[in-house]
Structure formats: structure tokens, C-alpha cells
Amino acid sequence: MALKIRYSDGREGEVNESATALETYRHSTSHLMAAAVLELFPGTRLGIGPAISDGFYYDFERAESFSEDDLGKIEKKMAELQAQDLPFEPSVVSKADAVADFSARGEHLKVELIEEKAGDTLSIYRLGALTDFCLGPHLRSTGQIQPGSFKLMSVAGSYWRGDEHRQQLQRIYGAAFLTAGELTEYLNQIEEAKKRDHRKLGRELDLFSMSDEAGQGLAFWHPKGTRVRVKIEEFLREELFRRGYEFVTTPHIGRDALWKKSGHYDYYKQNMYLFKIDEDEFVLKPMNCPGHILIYKSQMRSYRELPLRFAEFGTVYRYEKSGVLHGLLRVRGFTQDDAHIFCTREQVKGEIADAMDLVLLIMKSFGFAEFKVELSVRDSSNKKNYAGTEEDWELAEGALMDALKERGIGWKRMEGEAVFYGPKIDVKLIDAIGRSWQLSTIQFDFTLPKRFDLSYVGPDGQNHQPVMVHRALLGSIERFLGVLIEHYAGAFPIWLAPVQAVLVPIAERHHEYARTVLGKLAAAGVRAELDDRNEKMGYKIRAAQTQKIPYMLVIGDKEVEAGTVSVRNRFQGDEGALPVDGFLNKIVGYIKERTVRP
């Protein structure tokens, strides 16, 4: 969609590129909301109001709290202002005049931003009751905002500039899309997401819990949730052993000297937990890489040993502000399915290709049909800010691109998104309701091998520096399980379900036969339970359906006499009677093949 826009110097233009158009549209809508707030609630002070993913927000300083009813009033006023086709009026003013103007209005937060801005002039935009210090651009007028294309979603507390020691503000979030139809689709997705919320399902299915008594952001895995974790870990261990990885185990703490040497202490200290033992400062490990490096360095290495692939389900700890914690998706303690590959330059391409094959296997095995790939590379106009030589970067980017090309995988090139120590591939899965989630990462590192003086003896008898690749398939087990629960709405694939079958005897006289069947299932490795409660069969069936158990095996007189079970499955309903061995062969086959559904 092409949008007419107005730049800060008064020039007019058009934006056609969808991402830019949408950002401008959303930012303009945030100004529309601020104008509505100022009309309805005079004396409110302005913070900032950027466009964000799915919409926008604006921070306000006000003595009274906004209520849900206030959101409805603000949204109604926004619609009125939108219909008036008000112009977004830009102007360039002197910094001194801007400070004087905003000071007179009592807009001390804006004054702070203006005073920090370099240069003698700056741009402001006016819209109705709103005068805002803003770089723009904006839409030409509110008439370009489509009726019904925005909705105010919530109000939350925030701190000025994200600093908990500064003023507390109120942040109003809104959704905005280019058309009313897109907004409706988004709101429907939000409603579906609420039904799939892993925090709610985690309680209902008895998978995990969080405890304020222990501390925020720490998950406690219950027996059923642990069964799922164990199956995921067993699957990955089996695949990684088969592909030449070796599992290692590293301590949860380390002296600060280790993290200073790795560079994490300088760049990541605000997210690390520090404590003292005797006179030494220690760190709860925020990542596993330094530990794997120390194992590599524990002895002299030869080119004949390479590649060395060290893997670990390593639990790490990172400080996150309480406001951003969110169930399993954002926690303070989590387990990374981490691996670090140490190899020669000649081996790099093959290692990257093998890592991409592992990613594809993960997608297929867990039932994710769609994903997208981003290739993060250097800012080509500012190469001096990156570690490694030109040859290093060409080798790394070439290996990443070749692995994608050879598998027919398209990617989006993310200029300037590489971290300073190397390029990377990020894989984002698309879940059942169309949301994107960061999953696998394959990351080159040109810094740590130098910092730790890593080497191997080459065929020439000389020391050479190995190439180091970080590789995570799931990212973290906690976050992956949160995504998995929401993707399947708690109804896990057969091979992952914590309980794969439940036996439902109709009467007490059928219990003995049911226990015999349960023993056969358990002996074959099927996770099964017996519901021998003194309840009606319909109640037991509904309970199994609520717990999202794949198979319900009903047992009555006919089944006992014939040596069968009456099979109901979560997917198609009633399958009829099957011999016990026949059902056993079927479900064991599904488990072995990691079948998502029959």
C-alpha cells in the first residue's frame, strides 16, 4: 500500500515498501492516540510513542491511573479525530525555542530529550491538541488512517527511559494495521493465543509451575512435564551421538576472572548474578561457551582430533527485569541445548551443512511445517567495528550461504545485524496460528578462540587457531516447550505426550484385565495409566480428553472375553475393538517413527 507522508521539513512523499509504510502508519497512530489523550485528560505529560511489532505504545505521566473505561473513551476520541482528517503539521525550530515552548507546556520529559539532542535545530509535529518533538515522517493527515484499523489493547506501568529509579509512567498499548481486515485477523489470533497460553495449559495439564516463594522466572517441572523434557533430551542425545557429538558437563559457577577473559563480564555484567566465596567473586554462568573452551584447552589438540563437537544441556542464569518475565518464554534460569564446534577452516563448510540438517530434522520431528531463515551479516559500510579478518568473514558468510543454497532454503539477508564477533543464521519457526518464534542459531565466533589462545597442531607441526561455531537447536528447553505447548494447544504429538494411553475399565470386575494390559504397554515402553476411579465411564473419557491423552482404551465384558481393547483416539474418535498386541504394534510404531498424529 502506498501512503502519502510528510517529512519534518515539510516535504511530501510516498512510501510503498510495506515494512516502512506500516511503521509510519503505526507511529502516526500513536500520535493520534496522544492527541486524543490530551483532549480528554488535560494536564497529562508526554513521554515517547514509538511504533512496535503489531502496533504502537505511548508513555504518559499522570497522577491518576488510566482505567479500562478510559481506553474505550480514548479509542472513541481517536476515531473522531481520524474522521476530521487532521493534518500532521511539521516544522523545524531552533533548539532554544523548542526548550522554551515545551518548558512552558510543562513537558519536562520532552525537554530532557530535546536538551540531549545534538545540533541547533530540531523537528516537531502538531496534530490537534498535540505538539510533539519527533523526527517523523508521519502520514499527511489522519484521514489516511483507516476506520477500524486500530484498537487500544492495554495499559501497563513503565519507567521513564526504562530506568526503575526514574519516574513511573503509564504505557498505553495499541494494535494498528493498514486495514480493518488485518486488525480483525490479528485480534482473532490474540483470542486463539489466549486459549493456547502455555501458562494456563501448564497448570491444567500439570506440567510445570512457578513459585514466588522460590523467586520469579524459575520453573518447577512436575512429573508429566519432566517426561516431555526427558523425551526431547533423549531424542537430541541420540541424534547428536550419532552425528559425532560428545556430551560434556560444566559447573554452574565460575570465578569472575573466567568471564572477564571471555568478555562477558564487561559487556554482559548487568545480566549476570555475582556473589562472593571467601575473597573471590564468582558468577552463576550465563552461558556455556567458556566452559567448553576450558575443556578444549585442557590438553594439546591435533588436527587429527578435529572437528571436536561438545554438546551440553547446560542450565544457565540471567537477570531479567520482573516486568519482562513471561512463563517459560522469558525466565531467569533455563537450560540451553548448547553445542560448540572446534574445527579447521577446511572443515567449516561441512560442519555448517550438518548443523542445518539437524535444524531441518528438528522442524520435521516436532511437526513444524513452516519456518523462515535470517542471515545476519556485517554492516558493509562500517567493517572496522567487527572482529576477525576479511578472509574470516568471507569464509563464514560463504559457508552459511552455501548450506542454505544446497538445501533449497531461502533466507533474508540482515545487513548490520551480525554481532561483532561473527555472522549467524537464525531460524524462526511459524506456529499453528501464524506466530514467529526464534528457534535455532548457528553462530561463528572469531573472538573467543583469540581471547583464550586456542590452538591445534596442524599437519605441518605448527600451531593453528581453530574455527569456533556456536550451535543451538532449540535455543532453550524451557522456551521451546512453551512454544510447543502453544503450537499444539497442549495436545502433544503421540511420541511426546506425557501419557500416551489411558485404560478405562467400565466396572471393577474389569480392573484385573486392565492391569494386565497396562503391564504389557509399560513393558513395551508406552507411557500409560489406569483410571480405576469409581466414576462413570463418560466422566473418565471426558477427563482423558481434558488431559489431551492421545488414546483411550475402554475395557468391558466383551473386551475381557475377546482379549481386546476398545480404542478411542484424540484425533478421529472411535476406532473400534483391537487385539491388545495389534494396538501395541500400532502405537509403538507411531512412537518409534515420532509420528505427530496418525
C-alpha positions in Angstrom: 0.0 0.0 0.0 1.3 3.4 -1.0 0.9 6.1 1.7 1.3 9.9 1.4 3.7 11.1 4.0 5.0 14.4 5.3 8.7 14.8 6.3 9.9 17.0 9.1 11.0 19.8 6.7 7.5 19.9 5.1 8.4 17.9 2.0 5.8 15.4 0.9 6.4 11.9 -0.5 5.1 8.4 -0.7 6.1 5.1 0.9 5.4 1.8 -0.9 7.7 -0.7 0.9 5.4 -2.5 3.3 7.5 -2.5 6.4 8.3 1.2 6.1 4.7 2.1 5.3 3.5 0.1 8.3 6.0 1.6 10.7 5.0 5.1 9.6 1.3 4.2 9.8 1.7 2.9 13.4 3.8 5.8 14.6 1.2 8.2 13.2 -1.5 6.3 15.0 0.5 6.6 18.3 0.4 10.4 17.8 -3.4 10.2 17.1 -3.8 8.4 20.4 -1.6 11.1 22.2 -3.7 13.8 20.7 -6.9 12.1 21.9 -5.4 11.7 25.5 -4.6 15.4 25.7 -8.1 16.4 24.6 -9.7 14.1 27.2 -7.2 14.5 30.0 -5.7 17.9 30.0 -2.5 18.2 32.1 -1.2 14.8 31.1 2.5 14.9 30.3 4.1 13.2 27.3 6.8 10.5 27.2 7.6 8.7 24.0 5.3 6.9 21.5 7.1 4.6 19.0 5.8 2.1 16.5 6.3 -1.5 17.7 5.6 -5.0 16.4 1.8 -5.2 15.8 1.2 -1.6 16.7 2.4 1.2 19.0 2.5 2.5 22.5 2.7 5.9 24.2 4.0 6.6 27.7 2.2 9.2 29.7 2.8 10.9 33.1 -0.4 11.4 35.0 -1.4 11.5 38.7 -4.5 9.2 38.2 -4.3 5.8 36.6 -6.0 5.1 33.3 -8.8 2.6 33.6 -10.3 0.2 31.1 -13.2 2.5 30.6 -10.7 5.3 29.8 -9.3 3.2 27.0 -12.7 3.0 25.4 -13.1 6.8 25.6 -9.7 7.4 24.1 -10.4 5.0 21.3 -13.7 6.7 20.5 -12.0 10.1 20.5 -9.3 8.7 18.2 -12.0 7.7 15.8 -13.5 11.2 15.9 -10.1 12.9 15.2 -9.4 10.4 12.5 -12.7 11.3 10.7 -11.7 15.0 10.9 -8.8 14.4 8.6 -6.5 16.5 10.7 -3.1 17.3 9.1 0.2 16.2 10.7 1.9 19.6 10.6 5.8 19.5 10.8 8.1 22.4 11.4 11.8 22.9 12.1 12.5 25.1 15.1 15.6 26.1 17.0 16.6 24.0 20.0 16.3 27.0 22.3 12.8 27.8 21.1 11.8 24.2 21.5 13.1 24.1 25.1 11.2 27.3 25.9 8.0 26.0 24.2 7.9 22.6 25.9 9.0 24.0 29.2 6.0 26.4 29.1 3.8 23.4 28.4 5.2 21.6 31.5 6.5 18.9 29.2 9.7 18.2 31.3 10.3 14.7 29.8 10.3 16.2 26.3 12.6 19.0 27.4 15.1 16.3 28.7 15.1 14.7 25.3 15.4 17.9 23.4 18.3 19.1 25.6 20.2 15.9 24.8 19.8 16.3 21.1 22.8 17.5 19.1 22.5 20.4 16.7 20.9 23.8 16.9 17.6 22.8 15.2 15.0 20.0 15.6 11.7 19.0 14.2 8.3 19.0 15.8 4.9 17.8 14.6 1.5 19.2 15.6 -1.7 17.3 15.5 -4.8 18.8 17.0 -4.0 19.3 20.8 -0.7 17.6 20.4 2.7 19.2 19.9 5.4 16.5 19.8 9.2 16.6 19.4 9.6 13.9 16.7 11.8 13.1 13.8 9.0 11.8 11.6 8.0 11.1 9.0 4.2 10.9 9.5 1.2 10.4 7.4 0.0 13.6 5.6 -3.3 13.5 7.7 -5.4 11.4 10.0 -7.8 10.6 7.1 -5.2 8.1 5.8 -5.7 6.0 8.9 -8.4 3.6 8.0 -11.5 3.4 10.2 -11.5 0.3 12.4 -7.8 -0.4 11.7 -6.6 0.3 15.3 -7.6 -0.8 18.8 -6.2 0.0 22.2 -5.2 -3.2 23.9 -4.0 -2.5 27.4 -2.4 -0.1 29.9 0.7 -1.0 31.9 3.2 0.6 34.2 6.6 1.7 32.8 9.6 3.7 33.8 11.0 6.8 32.1 13.7 5.6 29.7 13.4 2.1 31.2 15.1 3.1 34.4 13.4 1.8 37.5 14.9 4.7 39.5 13.1 7.3 37.3 9.5 8.5 37.1 6.8 5.8 36.8 4.7 6.3 33.8 1.6 4.7 32.3 2.0 3.0 28.9 -1.0 2.5 26.7 -0.5 -0.2 24.0 -2.4 -0.3 20.8 -2.7 -2.5 17.8 -2.7 -1.0 14.3 -2.8 -2.4 10.8 -3.2 -1.0 7.3 -6.7 -2.3 7.0 -9.6 -3.2 9.3 -9.5 -6.8 8.0 -5.9 -7.2 9.1 -6.7 -5.9 12.5 -9.6 -8.4 12.8 -7.3 -11.2 11.8 -4.8 -10.2 14.4 -7.4 -9.9 17.2 -8.7 -13.4 16.3 -5.2 -14.6 16.6 -4.9 -13.0 20.0 -8.1 -14.8 21.2 -6.7 -18.1 19.9 -3.4 -17.4 21.6 -5.3 -16.9 24.9 -6.7 -20.4 24.6 -3.3 -21.8 23.9 -1.5 -19.8 26.7 1.2 -22.2 27.9 1.0 -20.8 31.5 -2.7 -21.8 31.7 -2.2 -25.2 30.0 0.8 -25.8 32.1 -1.4 -25.7 35.2 -4.3 -27.6 33.7 -2.1 -30.4 32.4 0.1 -30.4 35.5 3.3 -29.9 33.5 5.1 -27.1 35.4 4.6 -24.3 37.9 6.3 -21.1 39.1 6.7 -20.1 42.7 7.0 -16.7 44.2 8.4 -18.4 47.3 11.4 -19.5 45.3 11.6 -16.5 43.1 10.3 -15.1 39.8 11.4 -16.6 36.5 12.3 -20.1 37.8 10.3 -23.1 36.5 9.5 -26.2 38.6 8.9 -29.2 36.3 6.3 -31.6 37.5 6.4 -35.4 36.7 4.4 -35.0 33.4 6.3 -32.0 32.2 9.6 -33.7 33.1 8.5 -36.7 31.0 8.2 -34.4 28.0 11.6 -32.8 28.7 13.3 -36.2 29.1 11.9 -37.4 25.8 13.1 -34.3 24.0 16.6 -34.6 25.6 16.7 -38.4 24.8 15.9 -37.7 21.1 18.6 -35.0 20.9 21.2 -37.1 22.7 20.6 -40.0 20.3 20.8 -37.8 17.2 23.9 -35.9 18.4 25.8 -39.1 19.4 25.0 -40.5 16.0 26.5 -37.4 14.4 29.7 -37.4 16.3 29.0 -35.0 19.2 30.3 -35.7 22.6 28.4 -34.6 25.7 30.2 -32.6 28.4 29.1 -31.2 31.7 30.4 -27.9 33.1 30.0 -26.2 36.6 27.2 -23.8 37.3 29.6 -21.3 38.8 33.0 -19.9 37.9 35.4 -17.2 39.1 34.9 -13.7 37.7 38.3 -14.0 36.0 36.9 -16.5 33.5 34.1 -14.2 32.5 36.5 -11.2 32.3 38.7 -13.2 29.9 35.7 -14.2 27.8 34.5 -10.6 27.7 31.1 -11.3 29.2 31.9 -9.5 32.4 32.4 -6.2 30.6 29.6 -6.5 28.1 27.0 -8.6 30.0 27.5 -7.8 33.7 24.1 -6.3 34.2 22.5 -9.6 33.3 24.8 -11.7 35.5 24.4 -13.0 39.1 27.6 -12.2 41.1 28.4 -13.5 44.6 31.5 -13.9 46.9 33.1 -17.0 48.2 35.9 -16.1 50.6 37.8 -13.3 48.8 36.9 -14.4 45.3 34.0 -13.1 43.2 32.0 -15.9 41.4 29.4 -15.8 38.7 26.4 -18.0 38.1 27.1 -19.0 34.5 25.0 -17.0 31.9 26.2 -19.2 29.0 28.2 -22.4 28.5 30.8 -21.4 25.9 33.7 -20.6 28.3 33.3 -24.0 30.0 33.5 -25.8 26.7 36.6 -23.8 25.8 38.3 -24.8 29.0 37.7 -28.5 28.2 39.2 -27.9 24.7 42.2 -26.2 26.3 42.7 -28.9 28.9 45.2 -30.7 26.6 47.1 -30.2 23.4 44.9 -30.8 20.4 45.9 -32.2 17.0 44.3 -31.6 13.6 43.5 -35.4 13.7 41.1 -34.8 16.6 39.1 -32.1 14.8 36.3 -31.4 14.5 35.5 -31.6 18.2 31.8 -31.2 18.8 31.0 -30.6 22.5 27.3 -30.6 23.5 25.6 -29.9 26.8 22.2 -29.4 28.2 23.6 -26.6 30.4 21.5 -24.7 32.8 22.3 -21.0 32.8 21.1 -18.0 34.8 20.5 -14.5 33.5 19.0 -11.5 35.3 15.8 -10.3 33.6 13.7 -7.5 34.9 10.5 -8.7 36.5 8.3 -6.8 34.0 9.6 -8.9 31.0 9.3 -12.3 32.6 6.7 -14.4 30.9 6.1 -18.0 31.9 8.6 -20.3 30.2 9.2 -17.9 27.3 11.2 -15.4 29.4 12.8 -16.8 32.5 15.9 -16.3 34.7 17.1 -19.9 34.8 16.9 -22.1 31.7 18.6 -25.0 30.0 20.3 -24.4 26.7 20.8 -27.3 24.2 24.2 -25.9 23.6 27.0 -27.1 21.4 30.3 -25.7 20.3 32.2 -27.0 17.3 36.0 -26.6 17.1 37.3 -27.3 13.6 39.7 -26.4 10.9 39.0 -23.8 8.2 38.6 -26.6 5.7 36.0 -28.4 7.8 33.8 -25.3 8.3 31.5 -25.8 5.3 30.7 -29.4 6.2 30.0 -28.6 9.8 27.6 -25.8 8.9 25.8 -28.1 6.5 25.5 -30.8 9.1 24.1 -28.3 11.6 21.5 -27.1 9.1 20.5 -30.8 8.5 19.9 -31.1 12.3 17.7 -28.0 12.2 15.6 -29.5 9.4 15.3 -32.7 11.4 14.1 -30.8 14.5 11.4 -29.0 12.4 10.1 -32.2 11.0 10.2 -34.2 14.2 8.3 -31.7 16.2 5.8 -31.0 13.5 6.7 -27.5 12.4 6.0 -27.3 8.7 6.9 -23.6 8.2 9.9 -21.6 9.1 11.9 -18.6 7.9 15.7 -18.0 8.0 17.6 -14.8 8.6 21.3 -14.5 7.7 22.8 -11.8 9.8 25.9 -10.2 8.3 28.2 -7.1 8.9 27.3 -3.6 8.1 29.3 -3.3 4.9 29.9 0.4 5.4 31.4 0.0 8.8 33.5 -3.1 8.8 36.1 -1.8 11.3 33.7 -2.5 14.2 33.8 -6.2 13.7 36.3 -8.8 15.0 38.1 -11.2 12.5 39.8 -10.6 9.2 38.1 -10.0 5.8 39.1 -13.6 5.0 37.4 -14.9 8.1 34.1 -13.1 7.3 34.1 -14.3 3.7 34.7 -17.8 4.8 32.0 -17.7 7.4 29.3 -16.0 5.3 30.1 -18.3 2.3 29.7 -21.4 4.4 26.4 -20.2 5.8 25.0 -19.3 2.4 26.2 -22.5 0.8 24.5 -24.6 3.4 21.2 -22.8 2.7 21.6 -22.8 -1.1 22.3 -26.6 -1.2 19.2 -27.3 0.7 17.0 -25.0 -1.3 16.3 -22.8 1.7 15.5 -19.2 1.1 16.7 -16.5 3.5 16.5 -12.8 4.3 19.8 -11.1 4.5 20.0 -8.9 7.6 22.7 -6.2 6.9 24.3 -4.9 10.0 22.5 -7.5 12.3 25.6 -9.7 12.9 27.1 -9.4 16.3 30.7 -8.1 16.3 32.3 -11.5 16.7 30.8 -13.2 13.6 27.9 -13.8 11.2 25.0 -16.1 12.0 21.9 -18.0 10.8 18.7 -17.6 12.8 15.8 -20.0 12.2 12.3 -18.8 13.2 9.5 -21.3 13.2 5.9 -20.4 12.4 3.4 -21.9 14.8 -0.1 -23.2 14.2 -1.6 -19.7 14.5 1.0 -18.0 12.4 3.3 -16.5 15.0 7.0 -16.4 14.5 9.4 -17.8 17.2 13.2 -17.7 17.3 14.5 -21.2 17.4 17.8 -22.4 16.1 21.0 -20.4 15.8 24.3 -21.2 14.0 26.9 -18.6 15.0 30.5 -18.0 14.0 32.9 -16.7 16.7 36.2 -15.1 15.7 36.8 -13.6 19.2 36.8 -16.4 21.8 39.5 -18.5 20.1 41.8 -15.5 20.2 40.9 -14.4 23.8 41.6 -17.9 25.1 44.6 -18.5 22.8 43.1 -21.7 21.4 45.3 -23.8 19.1 45.8 -27.2 17.5 48.9 -28.7 15.9 48.5 -28.9 12.1 50.0 -31.5 9.7 52.9 -29.0 9.3 53.8 -29.4 13.0 52.8 -25.7 13.6 50.2 -24.3 15.9 47.0 -23.0 14.2 43.9 -21.3 15.6 40.7 -23.4 15.3 37.4 -22.0 14.0 34.7 -22.0 16.6 31.0 -22.3 15.9 28.2 -21.9 18.5 25.1 -24.0 17.7 21.7 -24.2 19.4 18.8 -26.2 18.0 16.0 -25.4 20.5 17.5 -22.3 21.9 16.4 -23.2 25.4 14.4 -26.2 26.5 12.1 -24.0 28.6 11.3 -21.6 25.8 10.9 -24.4 23.3 8.5 -26.3 25.5 6.5 -23.1 26.0 6.2 -22.7 22.2 5.5 -26.4 21.7 2.6 -26.3 24.3 1.1 -23.3 22.5 1.6 -24.7 19.0 -0.3 -27.9 19.9 -2.6 -26.2 22.4 -1.2 -28.8 24.9 -2.2 -31.8 22.7 1.4 -33.1 22.2 2.3 -35.4 19.4 1.9 -39.1 20.3 5.7 -39.7 20.8 6.0 -36.7 23.2 2.7 -37.0 25.1 3.4 -37.4 28.9 0.6 -40.0 29.0 0.1 -41.8 25.6 -2.8 -44.0 26.6 -5.2 -44.4 29.5 -7.1 -47.6 30.3 -10.7 -47.0 31.2 -12.4 -50.1 32.8 -16.2 -49.9 32.8 -16.6 -51.8 36.1 -14.5 -53.0 39.0 -14.6 -56.6 37.6 -12.6 -55.4 34.6 -9.7 -53.9 36.7 -7.6 -57.1 36.7 -7.6 -57.5 32.9 -6.9 -53.7 32.7 -3.8 -54.1 34.9 -2.6 -56.9 32.7 -2.9 -54.7 29.6 -1.2 -51.9 31.5 1.7 -54.2 32.2 2.1 -55.0 28.5 2.0 -51.4 27.5 4.6 -50.4 30.1 6.9 -53.3 29.1 6.8 -52.0 25.5 7.8 -48.5 26.6 4.3 -47.0 26.3 3.5 -44.3 28.9 0.1 -45.5 30.1 -2.1 -45.0 33.1 -5.1 -46.9 34.6 -8.1 -44.9 35.6 -9.7 -47.2 38.1 -11.6 -44.5 40.0 -15.2 -45.2 41.0 -16.6 -42.9 38.4 -18.8 -43.3 35.3 -17.1 -44.1 32.0 -18.3 -40.9 30.4 -16.7 -38.9 33.2 -13.4 -40.8 32.7 -13.4 -40.3 28.9 -14.0 -36.5 29.4 -11.2 -36.4 31.9 -8.8 -38.1 29.4 -9.9 -35.7 26.7 -9.3 -32.7 29.0 -5.8 -34.0 29.7 -5.3 -34.4 25.9 -4.3 -38.0 26.1 -3.9 -39.5 22.6 -5.5 -42.9 23.2 -8.3 -44.0 25.5 -8.7 -47.8 25.8 -12.1 -48.8 27.1 -12.5 -52.2 28.7 -15.7 -54.0 29.3 -17.0 -57.6 29.4 -16.6 -58.1 25.6 -13.0 -56.9 25.6 -12.1 -59.1 28.6 -13.6 -62.1 26.9 -12.0 -61.4 23.5 -8.6 -60.2 24.7 -9.1 -56.8 23.1 -9.4 -53.1 23.9 -11.9 -50.7 22.5 -9.8 -47.9 21.1 -10.8 -44.2 21.0 -8.2 -41.7 19.8 -8.0 -37.9 20.3 -7.8 -37.4 16.5 -10.5 -39.3 14.8 -12.6 -40.7 17.6 -13.8 -44.3 17.9 -11.5 -46.9 16.2 -13.4 -50.0 17.4 -12.0 -53.1 19.1 -8.4 -54.2 18.5 -6.4 -57.1 19.9 -4.0 -55.8 22.6 -1.0 -56.8 20.5 -2.5 -55.1 17.4 -2.9 -51.8 19.3 0.5 -52.2 20.9 2.2 -52.6 17.5 0.4 -49.6 16.2 1.3 -47.2 19.0 4.9 -48.4 19.3 5.2 -47.8 15.6 4.0 -44.3 16.0 6.3 -43.6 18.9 9.3 -45.1 17.0 8.6 -43.0 13.9 7.9 -39.9 16.0 4.5 -39.5 14.4 2.8 -36.2 15.1 -0.6 -37.7 14.6 -2.0 -40.9 12.9 
